[in-house]
Amino acid sequence: MKILIVEDNKKLASFLLRALAEEGYVVDLVEDGGVAITQSRSISYDLVILDWMLPTVDGLTVCRTLRSAGATMPILMLTARAEIQERVAGLDAGADDFLPKPFDLGELLARVRALGRRGHGDRYLEVGPVRIDRHERTVTLSGRRLDLTPREFLLLSYLVREAGRVVPRTELLQKVWELSFDPGSNVVEVHVKNLRTKLGEHAARIETVRGVGYRWQNEA
């Protein structure tokens, strides 16, 4: 499941990013409401976690704008506003659920799972012999379930979702390991090697593009 976090509190945003990534979700983070609107129009998200109080464009306006544009993904709004009338305003704007600040991480993850189970049409990702269940975070290959670590699941899901495109190593570090810099280690290469081992006869579907990154091939 691909999640967009819209939160301008850097400490909270970093905490949410790490917590959701550790649960196996693919996560993007923006700090501005206007950027969130633009990005949501070009990238298909399964869930948006949206702070009410944002710079430039507030969360309520973001919510209204997304719904007016036809966006159907669930929206979980984070807010310090506990008054009933404000929650009603948020629901009327198109929010699916609210979580008052401060919140318990366990409750947040439970709400994310619940919203993720809602049938919004893109639970499964299927490319060639691979079927990825984004809600249950499981992968089957030609009907056989693969035993993957959370990070392997993220890596495989990202490559499969971008099938046919060369994904730069730096992009994988950013999207799968939440790193904005290259640590100089071979962490990507090690995980790719492990994935190829688990893919068995389909290992060649992960193509190495020297000096750039990796590409998932539909035919191998």
Phi, psi and omega in degrees: 000134182257124187241139172253123174261128177242099186207128183264352174280108188299321181294313179293319180299316179296321178296314180295317180301313182292317182297316181288323178296321179294337176276357176099007179274152171269124191233134169247152182228131171228156185250354187235137181297320179296319177295322180299318179297312181298315183292324180291339179280337183254344181235136180274114179254149178271340182199143174241126172258114195236121175283143181289312185268108182226154175288153176071294180232122183285165184299324179297318179292320177302314181300310179300316183296316179297316181293322178296331180276359177096007180293134184244356182296149176299145178236121176256118184261130175263130184206146172271357181274112185257355184292143182302316184296328180284325175294321177298318178299319179294317178296320178295331179283344177121004178291146179266333184202159178235149173222111181290145174270144352285154183232162177272135182300320180301320179291320178301312182296323178296319179292323176298316179297319181295316179293325179294332180283346179294137186286089177251022164089354184226041178293321186254143173240119182235121177223118182059229182277358186264133175233119182249126175263105186289334181281312180276349180057051177236157180229134172240143181237112185052041178085353181259127181286134179266139177267097185246149171285162178306320181289322176296322177298314179299314182296311180296317180300318182292316180295317180294319179298329180259027184312133179090345180255139175285119180263115181299149179302321180297325178292321178295320178299322181286314188277328184260325181251002180054039179252132179265007180214162177271114183288355179080013179258176179255033184301320180293313182299320180296316181292323177296317179300316179296320178296316179299321178299316182286335178283342177060237183295347179261010184303325184291351178293336173269102183268133174273124175253101190304135178079357182235292184176226185223156178221135173275124180260131178292331178240135181210000000 
